[in-house]
Amino acid sequence: MSGSQVAKADLLSTDGSWDGHPHVLILAFPAQGHVTPLMELAKRLAAEGIETTFACMQYTHEKMSQAWKRSRDFRRFGHLIRLRGIDDGLPPEFNRETWSPQRDEAVRFGLEEGALELVSNLASEGRPITCIISDFFLRWSSSLADKVGVHEWIFWPQSAANFSIFLHTEEIISSGLDPYQAAAGNSVSKDSLVVEMGAPLSQRKQDSEVVTCIPGFPSGVPIQYLPFGTPMGDAGAEWLRKFMTECWDRVSQAQGVIGNSFEALEEDILEGLAQRLKEVERHAEDARRWPRSFRLVGPLVVDGILSGRAEEADETNEQISGTSFWKEEVTECIDWLDKQPVASVVYVAFGSLTVLTTAQVQEVLLGLAASGQKFLMVLRNDAIISKPLSRTESSDMALPTRLPVEEALPSGFLELYQERCKLVPWAPQALVLAHPSVGGFFSHCGWNSTLESLCCGVPILGWPWLMDQTSNCWLVSDVWRVGLRLSCDEANQTTKEEVEDGVRKLMEGSLAESLRARASKIRDQAREAARTNHIIVSLAKEIHHLALTS
């Protein structure tokens, strides 16, 4: 079905059952870290009486549907939040589990046709949509909103700090630094701002080199912590440049951008952004990348950890998030944590995408064991690879062979440390972080993980790998001072000794106490932001008004 076949009048034609009740189509990028916060947004809107259709790639939809039906929130909001899959146009047998050029093309173009058909189907069911809330990284969503004649809000799934950094990419380039090329390890010296960049940003150690053109950062942002890194050198850098440019080029078309953070955490950034938005000439040639407004609707984390109720699961096998792509080992994790002393456990998890070599898995495990701390570690079944990722050999970003978890463990490790360690393939992360026995989080610093940890008052030991993970780790360690950076070599590899040292500092002594105190303060601020919830209420009122006036 082409766009010309779906007219606005057709979408507003129903069987008479629609009475102006607001109905939002939420479009999620097909990745765990994007689906989870958008589902939390759907729940917040449902609490304000707004119906949502939560739509994502059919493959992703099938992975999360069972988790949603098993969650407490399904019983609470199931009548207002309905999940739908979007056809991606790929053959049924196609491997959608890993990144590929074909999958990227499907997400980039194919999903728009499927979403257009979904909108038409919703209208024919008597449920026409009032507006769209789309993930920032779905580049076609603004075209869809225009074709069907509805307003759109764009959801930014990272921090306000990273939004501002990416928004000011052209200013960074004008100041003398091409951040994409710098991230790829190329020399981009100009006007003495940058010296020879012999290594990717994440490998660099010169903290004195900073970007000062981004509002909200009085001391600037160190170059090596900018969020432009990818694991594949020049090919990855140019792919990311094109991808981000396409995403930013449509921002001004939307009603505004809403982000997953909260004002008390990023107040300086918000003030700087607000001032810049006032200064921007809307008719300027580059106005397309400047949003009409930017608001924070977070923290979009599981409601229970904000109210202190996360540990009150009424079913032992309950999926707390309702969005997990994998089976969460709820009973196994909580039964083990219940036996541990308060703040004695390090939770170790590196997200849904990070992969490690066998050698790095062993260094991490041996370092954790040497620290003397108890630890609960997530080791995904697809997380271990046979050799390090190459930055040059593969233009299609293919990964080396995956290995079973048991092949990566040091010999006899589980038998030797069974009293102090617990390994699981996937965990109910919010529930784990909210547990009183957890005292620290060894993390890749993805934004969802970072925000969940802050909302639980748990300090972080960061081991970032790419993009916003790098800047998130800097925010955690240097700006908010609620965590530490793991020491690594120039290839971002670590050792048993560095892991041991980092974990000890995270969990023991006066430094650990100060980190925990600052994290507890941020936790209280997050809970207050969730309690007042005025930005969500304001957004809901706007959507209700659209429903009445459409």
C-alpha positions in Angstrom: 0.0 0.0 0.0 1.5 3.3 -1.0 1.2 6.6 0.9 -1.1 8.0 -1.7 -3.6 5.2 -1.1 -4.1 6.3 2.6 -5.7 9.7 2.8 -6.4 11.5 6.0 -10.1 11.3 5.5 -9.9 7.5 5.1 -8.1 7.2 8.4 -10.7 9.2 10.2 -13.6 7.1 8.8 -14.8 4.5 11.4 -17.8 2.3 12.0 -19.1 4.9 14.5 -17.5 3.4 17.6 -14.8 6.0 18.0 -15.8 8.8 20.4 -12.7 11.1 20.3 -10.8 9.0 22.9 -7.0 9.7 22.4 -5.1 6.9 20.8 -1.3 7.2 20.4 0.7 5.0 18.0 4.1 4.4 19.6 6.8 3.2 17.2 9.8 1.5 18.7 13.2 0.9 17.2 13.8 -2.9 17.3 16.3 -3.1 20.1 16.0 -4.0 23.8 17.3 -0.7 25.0 14.7 1.2 22.9 11.7 -0.9 23.5 12.0 -0.9 27.3 11.7 2.9 28.0 9.0 3.4 25.4 6.9 0.8 27.1 7.3 2.6 30.3 6.2 5.8 28.5 3.1 3.9 27.3 2.3 2.9 30.9 2.6 6.5 32.0 0.2 7.7 29.3 -2.2 4.8 30.1 -2.3 6.1 33.7 -3.5 9.4 32.2 -6.3 7.6 30.3 -4.6 7.5 26.9 -4.8 4.4 24.8 -1.7 3.3 22.9 -0.8 0.9 20.2 2.8 -0.2 20.8 4.3 -1.2 17.5 7.7 -2.6 16.4 9.2 -4.9 13.9 7.3 -8.2 13.9 10.3 -10.2 15.0 10.8 -7.9 18.0 7.1 -7.9 18.7 7.1 -11.7 19.0 10.1 -11.7 21.3 8.4 -9.3 23.8 4.8 -10.3 23.6 5.0 -13.2 26.1 6.9 -11.1 28.6 4.3 -8.4 28.4 1.4 -10.8 29.0 3.1 -12.2 32.1 3.8 -8.8 33.7 1.8 -7.1 36.4 1.3 -4.1 34.3 -0.5 -6.2 31.6 -3.2 -6.8 34.2 -3.3 -3.1 35.0 -2.9 -1.6 31.5 -3.6 -4.4 29.1 -6.9 -2.8 28.0 -5.1 0.5 27.1 -1.8 -0.8 25.7 -2.0 -3.2 22.7 1.0 -4.6 21.0 1.2 -4.9 17.2 3.9 -6.1 14.9 5.1 -4.4 11.7 6.0 -6.4 8.7 9.6 -5.6 7.6 9.3 -7.0 4.1 12.1 -9.5 4.6 11.6 -13.3 3.8 10.4 -15.3 6.8 13.7 -17.3 6.9 15.9 -14.2 7.1 18.2 -14.0 10.2 17.0 -10.9 12.0 18.9 -11.6 15.2 22.2 -9.9 14.2 23.0 -6.6 12.3 23.3 -6.9 8.5 22.9 -4.4 5.6 19.6 -6.1 4.7 18.2 -5.7 8.2 19.3 -2.1 8.3 17.6 -1.4 5.0 14.4 -3.0 6.3 14.4 -0.9 9.4 15.3 2.2 7.4 12.7 1.8 4.6 10.7 -1.4 4.8 9.0 -0.7 8.2 7.4 2.5 6.9 5.2 0.5 4.5 4.3 -1.9 7.2 3.5 1.0 9.6 1.4 2.7 7.0 -0.7 -0.5 6.6 -1.0 -0.8 10.4 -2.4 2.8 10.6 -5.0 1.9 8.0 -5.9 -1.3 9.8 -6.3 0.5 13.1 -8.7 3.0 11.4 -10.7 0.2 9.9 -11.0 -1.4 13.3 -12.6 1.9 14.6 -9.3 3.0 16.4 -7.8 5.8 14.3 -4.7 7.3 15.8 -4.5 10.7 17.3 -0.8 11.2 17.0 2.5 9.3 16.8 5.4 9.0 19.3 8.3 7.5 17.5 11.9 6.5 18.4 14.4 9.1 17.2 16.2 6.4 15.3 13.3 5.5 13.1 14.2 7.9 10.3 10.9 7.4 8.3 8.4 8.2 11.1 8.0 11.9 10.2 7.2 10.9 6.6 4.6 8.5 8.0 3.1 11.2 10.2 2.9 13.5 7.2 1.2 10.9 5.0 -1.5 10.1 7.5 -2.0 13.7 8.7 -1.2 13.5 12.4 1.2 15.2 14.8 4.3 13.5 15.9 6.6 13.6 19.0 10.1 12.2 18.7 11.4 10.1 21.6 15.1 10.5 22.5 16.2 7.3 24.4 19.4 8.7 25.7 20.5 11.5 28.2 19.8 15.2 27.6 23.6 15.6 27.6 24.0 13.3 24.6 21.1 15.0 22.9 22.9 18.3 23.2 26.2 16.9 22.1 24.7 15.3 18.9 22.6 18.4 18.3 25.8 20.5 18.2 27.7 18.2 15.9 28.1 20.9 13.2 29.4 23.3 15.8 31.9 20.7 17.0 33.1 20.3 13.4 33.3 24.0 12.9 35.5 24.3 15.9 38.0 22.0 14.3 37.1 18.5 15.2 35.3 15.9 13.0 34.1 13.6 15.9 33.2 10.8 13.5 36.7 10.6 12.0 38.2 11.1 15.4 36.3 8.2 16.8 37.6 6.1 13.9 41.1 6.8 14.9 42.1 9.3 12.2 44.2 12.4 12.5 42.0 15.5 12.3 44.2 18.3 13.8 43.1 21.9 13.2 43.9 25.1 15.0 45.7 23.2 17.8 42.3 22.0 19.1 43.2 18.4 18.5 46.5 16.6 18.3 47.3 13.5 16.3 44.4 11.1 17.0 46.2 7.8 16.7 43.5 5.9 18.6 39.7 5.9 18.8 38.2 8.3 21.3 37.5 5.6 23.8 41.2 4.7 23.8 42.6 8.2 24.3 44.0 9.4 27.7 44.5 13.1 27.2 41.8 14.6 29.5 43.0 18.1 28.8 41.6 18.2 25.2 38.0 19.4 25.4 35.1 20.5 23.2 33.8 23.8 24.6 31.0 24.7 22.1 28.3 22.6 23.8 26.0 24.6 26.2 25.5 23.3 29.7 29.1 22.0 30.1 31.0 24.9 31.8 34.3 23.0 31.6 33.7 21.4 28.2 33.4 17.8 27.2 36.7 15.8 27.0 37.2 14.7 23.4 37.7 11.0 24.3 34.3 10.8 25.9 32.2 12.1 23.0 29.5 9.6 22.0 30.6 8.9 18.4 32.5 5.6 18.7 31.7 2.5 16.8 33.6 -0.8 16.7 34.3 -0.8 13.0 36.7 2.0 12.2 36.1 4.1 9.1 33.2 2.0 7.7 31.4 2.3 11.0 32.1 6.0 11.4 30.8 6.9 8.0 27.7 4.6 8.5 27.0 6.4 11.8 27.5 9.8 10.2 25.0 9.1 7.5 22.5 7.4 9.9 22.6 10.3 12.4 22.3 13.0 9.7 19.2 11.3 8.3 17.7 11.1 11.8 18.5 14.7 12.7 17.3 16.1 9.4 13.6 15.6 10.2 13.6 16.7 13.9 12.1 20.2 13.2 9.1 18.6 11.6 7.8 17.1 14.8 5.8 18.8 17.6 8.9 18.4 19.8 11.4 15.9 21.3 10.8 14.1 24.6 13.7 12.5 26.4 14.2 9.8 29.0 15.8 11.7 31.9 14.7 14.1 34.6 15.4 17.8 35.3 17.2 17.5 38.6 19.8 15.2 37.1 20.6 17.4 34.0 19.5 20.9 35.0 22.5 22.7 33.6 22.1 20.8 30.3 18.4 21.7 30.0 19.1 25.4 30.7 21.8 25.5 28.1 19.6 23.8 25.6 16.7 26.1 26.3 18.9 29.1 25.7 20.2 27.8 22.5 16.8 26.9 21.2 15.8 30.5 21.8 18.8 31.8 19.9 18.3 29.6 16.8 16.8 31.2 13.8 14.0 29.0 12.7 14.5 30.1 9.1 18.2 29.3 9.1 19.4 26.7 6.5 20.2 24.2 9.3 17.0 24.7 11.2 15.9 21.2 10.2 17.9 19.7 13.0 16.6 22.0 15.8 13.5 20.8 17.6 10.6 23.0 18.4 10.9 21.9 22.0 12.8 19.5 24.2 11.3 18.1 27.4 12.3 15.3 29.8 9.5 12.8 30.6 11.7 10.4 32.7 12.9 8.6 34.5 11.2 5.9 32.4 12.1 2.9 34.5 10.0 0.2 36.1 7.6 2.0 38.4 8.3 -0.3 41.3 11.9 0.8 41.7 10.8 4.4 42.0 8.2 3.6 44.7 10.3 1.0 46.5 7.9 -1.8 45.5 10.1 -3.6 43.0 10.9 -6.5 45.3 7.2 -7.2 45.9 6.8 -9.6 43.0 3.5 -11.5 43.5 4.5 -14.3 41.1 7.9 -15.9 41.3 8.3 -16.2 37.5 7.0 -12.7 36.8 8.6 -10.7 34.1 9.0 -7.3 35.8 9.7 -5.1 32.8 7.2 -6.7 30.5 9.5 -6.1 27.6 12.4 -8.5 27.9 13.5 -10.3 24.7 14.9 -13.1 26.8 13.6 -15.1 29.8 14.5 -13.3 33.0 15.7 -15.6 35.8 13.6 -13.9 38.4 13.4 -16.7 41.0 17.0 -17.8 40.6 18.3 -14.2 41.1 16.1 -13.1 43.9 16.4 -16.3 45.9 20.2 -16.0 45.8 20.1 -12.2 46.6 17.8 -12.8 49.6 20.6 -14.8 51.2 23.2 -12.1 50.9 24.0 -9.3 53.4 22.9 -5.7 52.6 25.0 -3.9 50.0 27.4 -6.8 49.7 26.8 -7.9 46.1 28.2 -6.5 42.8 25.8 -6.9 39.9 27.6 -7.4 36.6 25.8 -6.9 33.3 27.0 -5.5 30.0 23.7 -5.0 28.2 22.0 -6.7 25.3 24.6 -6.1 22.6 28.1 -6.2 24.2 30.2 -9.2 23.2 33.4 -10.3 25.0 36.2 -12.7 24.0 36.9 -15.8 26.1 40.1 -14.1 27.4 38.2 -11.0 28.6 35.4 -13.1 30.2 38.1 -14.9 32.2 39.9 -11.7 33.2 36.6 -10.3 34.4 35.6 -13.4 36.4 39.1 -13.9 38.0 39.2 -10.2 38.9 35.7 -10.3 40.5 36.8 -13.4 42.4 40.1 -11.8 43.6 38.2 -8.7 44.8 36.6 -10.9 47.6 33.1 -9.5 46.7 30.0 -11.5 46.1 28.7 -11.0 42.6 25.7 -11.8 40.4 26.8 -11.8 36.7 24.7 -11.9 33.5 26.4 -13.9 30.7 24.2 -14.0 27.7 24.3 -17.2 25.6 25.3 -15.1 22.6 27.7 -12.8 24.3 31.1 -14.6 23.9 33.1 -14.5 20.7 36.1 -16.5 19.5 38.4 -13.5 18.7 38.4 -9.7 19.2 36.3 -7.5 16.9 38.4 -6.1 14.1 38.1 -2.4 13.2 39.2 -2.9 9.7 38.5 -6.4 8.3 34.7 -6.4 7.9 32.7 -3.7 6.1 29.5 -5.5 6.9 30.2 -5.5 10.7 29.9 -9.3 10.9 30.9 -10.9 14.2 33.3 -13.8 14.8 32.0 -17.2 15.9 29.9 -17.2 19.1 31.0 -19.7 21.9 29.0 -21.4 24.6 29.3 -19.8 28.0 30.7 -22.9 29.6 33.7 -22.9 27.2 34.7 -19.4 28.4 34.8 -20.1 32.1 38.1 -20.6 33.9 38.6 -24.3 34.7 36.8 -25.2 37.9 35.6 -21.6 38.5 32.0 -22.3 39.5 33.0 -25.1 41.9 35.7 -22.9 43.5 33.6 -19.8 44.0 30.0 -21.1 44.2 29.4 -19.5 47.6 30.3 -16.0 46.3 29.1 -16.0 42.7 25.9 -16.5 40.7 25.9 -16.6 36.8 22.7 -16.3 34.8 21.9 -15.9 31.1 19.6 -12.9 31.7 18.3 -11.1 34.8 15.4 -8.9 35.8 17.7 -5.9 36.0 15.5 -3.3 37.7 14.5 -5.9 40.3 18.1 -6.9 41.0 19.3 -3.3 41.3 16.5 -2.5 43.7 17.4 -5.4 45.9 18.9 -4.3 49.2 21.8 -6.8 48.9 23.2 -5.1 45.8 25.8 -2.5 46.6 27.4 -1.8 43.2 26.9 -2.2 39.4 29.7 -3.2 37.0 28.1 -2.0 33.8 28.7 -1.1 30.1 26.9 2.2 30.9 24.1 1.9 28.4 21.6 4.7 29.2 18.8 2.4 30.5 21.3 0.6 32.8 22.7 3.9 34.0 19.3 5.4 34.7 18.0 2.3 36.5 21.1 2.2 38.7 20.8 5.9 39.6 17.1 5.4 40.4 18.1 2.6 42.8 20.9 4.6 44.4 23.5 2.1 43.3 27.1 3.3 42.3 28.6 2.2 39.0 31.9 0.8 37.7 31.8 1.7 34.0 33.3 -0.3 31.2 31.9 1.5 28.1 32.3 0.2 24.5 30.6 2.5 22.0 28.6 5.6 21.3 26.7 7.0 24.3 28.1 4.4 26.7 31.4 6.4 26.6 29.8 9.7 27.5 27.5 8.1 30.0 30.5 6.7 31.9 32.1 10.1 31.9 28.9 11.7 33.3 28.7 9.0 36.0 32.3 9.3 37.1 33.3 12.9 36.5 30.1 15.0 36.4 27.6 13.3 38.8 30.5 11.5 40.7 28.4 8.4 41.5 30.8 5.9 39.9 34.2 5.0 38.5 35.8 4.1 35.2 37.4 0.7 34.8 41.1 1.0 33.7 41.7 -0.5 30.3 44.4 -0.5 27.6 44.3 1.2 24.3 42.1 -1.5 22.8 39.6 -1.2 25.7 40.7 -4.5 27.1 41.2 -5.0 30.8 43.0 -7.4 33.2 42.2 -9.3 36.3 44.1 -6.8 38.4 42.3 -3.8 37.0 38.9 -5.5 37.6 39.9 -6.4 41.1 41.0 -2.8 41.8 37.9 -1.2 40.3 35.5 -3.5 42.2 37.3 -3.0 45.5 37.1 0.8 45.1 33.4 0.5 44.2 32.5 -1.5 47.2 35.0 -0.8 50.0 36.3 2.2 51.9 35.6 5.9 52.1 35.4 6.4 48.3 32.7 3.8 48.1 30.8 5.5 50.9 30.9 8.8 49.1 29.8 7.3 45.8 26.8 5.6 47.6 25.8 8.8 49.4 25.7 10.8 46.1 23.9 8.0 44.4 21.3 7.9 47.1 20.7 11.6 46.7 20.0 11.2 43.0 17.7 8.3 43.8 15.6 10.5 45.9 15.5 13.2 43.2 14.4 10.6 40.7 11.6 9.4 43.0 10.4 13.0 43.4 10.5 13.5 39.7 8.3 10.4 39.2 6.0 11.4 42.0 5.2 14.9 40.6 5.3 13.7 36.9 4.2 17.2 35.6 5.8 16.8 32.2 4.0 13.6 31.5 0.7 15.2 32.7 1.4 18.2 30.4 2.1 15.9 27.4 -1.1 13.9 28.1 -3.2 17.0 28.2 -1.8 18.0 24.8 -2.7 14.6 23.4 -6.2 14.8 24.9 -6.6 18.2 23.3 -5.6 16.8 19.9 -8.2 14.0 20.2 -10.9 16.6 20.9 -10.0 19.0 18.1 -9.3 16.4 15.4 
